[in-house]
Structures are given as structure tokens and as C-alpha cells.
Amino acid sequence: MNAALAFRLSAVLGFLAVALGAFGAHGLKDLLEEHDRLATWETAVLYHLTHVLVLAAVAARQPFIQSIWWCFLAGILIFSGSLYLLCLTQVTALGAITPLGGLALLAGWVLLAIKGARG
């Protein structure tokens, strides 16, 4: 993984965050409201979009520190991904996976605080 590819993937994930936010607000709104999951979807989008900005910043930074980028990527995929799937499938067991994504996001912030200051 190099910084240019990481940045491009960050941009794709940013596009997906906006698209999923819009899709949830418009295309899925009735379904999400019917299952009382609109707030869950919005949380998934918020964390997705917020952390994709960090992904892009980490990828643009020199030196590019892959471990930080990978933690944030894993966090987005697991945290937001499990919430998106929970909303779409109503499989509540997916909620047990969500905290693992939160831990990955926290690890990314810790690594950013430790390794990011050394650049």
C-alpha cells in the first residue's frame, strides 16, 4: 500500500459515505423508520464520513504511516459496516461486532497521537 493508493481508496470511501447518507435519507427512509433504525443509519454515516476524512489526511501526510490508515479503515468497515448491515437485515447479532470497529477507530487515534507526532 502506498500513499497515492491509500488516498484514492479514501476518496472512494468518502464518495460511499455521502452516497449511503443520501440513500438512507431518501431511498431507505421509510424502511429505516419502519424498523426504528434511522438514527442507527445516521450514526453509521457520521462515523464513516468523519473517519474517512482522517483516512485522507493520513494518506496525504508524509511520511505515510500505514498502521494508522489501516486501523481507521478497519474501524470504518467494521463499525459503520456492521451498523449498515444491521439496519438493512435486522440481524441484531451484528451489533456485537460494532464495538470491535470502535476499538479499531480508537487504536487509530492512539497511533495517530503516538506515531503522527514523530513525522
Stockholm file with secondary structure:
# STOCKHOLM 1.0

chainA/1-119         MNAALAFRLSAVLGFLAVALGAFGAHGLKDLLEEHDRLATWETAVLYHLTHVLVLAAVAARQPFIQSIWWCFLAGILIFSGSLYLLCLTQVTALGAITPLGGLALLAGWVLLAIKGARG
#=GR chainA/1-119 SS CCHHHHHHHHHHHHHHHHHHHHHHHTTSHHHHHHTTCHHHHHHHHHHHHHHHHHHHHHHHSSSCCHHHHHHHHHHIIIIIHHHHHHHHHCCGGGGGTHHHHHHHHHHHHHHHHHHGGGC
#=GC SS_cons         CCHHHHHHHHHHHHHHHHHHHHHHHTTSHHHHHHTTCHHHHHHHHHHHHHHHHHHHHHHHSSSCCHHHHHHHHHHIIIIIHHHHHHHHHCCGGGGGTHHHHHHHHHHHHHHHHHHGGGC
//
